Amino acid sequence: MKKLLRALLLASLAALATLARAETLTVSAAASLTDALREIGPQFEAAHPGVEVRFNFGASGLLVQQLRQGAPVDLLLTADLASMDQAASLTLIRPETRIDFAGNVLVLIEAAKTAAPLRQLSDLSQPSVRRIAIGKPASVPAGRYAREVLEAAGLWDALQPKLVPADNVRQALDYVARGEVQSGFVYLSDAATQGDKLRVVQRFNVAVRYPGAVIQASPRAGLAAAFLLHLRSREAQAVLAQRGFITPP
């Protein structure tokens, strides 16, 4: 890890030394990182005059699909290892730059004020629970993690009629926050954005790790490496922690 960070540092220093005009860094990132990165981006811009950071947020699987189709991106940040592994297998990233920069916790949530509060995962089988938000497992890591939890509990098949698919974890969060569903699976960092409006019913022991890597075709690889390195800095980690993220497991 130390050798990898040293390599990233050298690459970023080389890029910044040659930065003579305005540069735009494009970062494709998992939707669950939205609030944290919108705060971390200006940090990086302030420390690197002439650099503008633009974000493209979405489901991790969808971001990889966009890269396959030639999306002009410099850095990829996913909410799972599988999506990054897929990007690596397709030679879309520079594997030597890959590092984990954050972790998270999968949770089951519901509205803070409800007539019949849920107590545990098995309560989703109750007739009073009619709609449950879940990210699409094929493209949304949180949805895939949720499916694993439900399958392990023997609930996946029985709950199929109640599941409401979401294009990303933030959409699942919105469904619950707006009262369109009674409960949903999101990350702890997502639930934290709603303050006391939502309640965490249960946390799950799922290893959620966020890897990042520089895109193979990026003409700003050094600058992308600098941003990736910044994500491991004390300043950026403080923002991530404040937003509910944890140190990578």
C-alpha positions, 0 to 999 in steps of 0.5 A: 500500500505504501508503494502504491501511495508513493507512486500516486504521489509521484504521478500527481506531483508530475501532473501538477508541476506541468499544470499551466492552464485551466483543467477540468477533471471528470470523476464518475462516482457512486451515487452514495458519494454525492454529498461528500464529494460535493464538499471534497471537490471544492477542497481540491480545487482550492488547493489546486488553482486552475482545476475544476472538478466535475462529477458524474453520479450514478449506480456503480454498474451503470458508470462502468457501462458508460466507460465501456461506451467511451464516456470521457472520464478521468477517475472512477469511484465505485461503491463495491469491489465487483464493479471495479473488478469488472472495469479492470477486466475490461482494461478500463482502469489503470490497476496500479492506481487502485486504492480503497478510500472509504467504507460504509454500512448497509442498513434497513430504514423506515420513516421515523414516525410510523404507526407500526415500527419495524424491529428487525429484518423479518418484520418485512414479511408482515402484511402491513409492509407492502412496499420496500425500496431496493436498488436494482441488484444488477447495477446497484451495489446496495441492491446486491448487498440487500439481496444477499442479506435477504437470501441469507435470511430466506426472505428473498423469494417471499418478498418479491411482490413487495420490492420496488426497484430503484436505479441507484441508492439515492432513489431508494432513499428518496422513495422512503423519505417521500413516503412512497414505500414503507422501508428500504435498503440504503447505506448509513451515509445515505440515511444520515442525510435525512436527519431525524426524518428516517430511522435505522431499523437494522444494520447488517454485517456486510463489508462495503468498500469504496475503491477508486482508480484512474481511467486508462484512457484519461489524458489527465492521469496525474491529476486524477491520481492527485484527487484519488490521493486527496481522498485519503487525506485527513481533510477529505477523510474528515468529510467522509466520516462526518457524512457517515462513511467509515474507514475501509474494512 
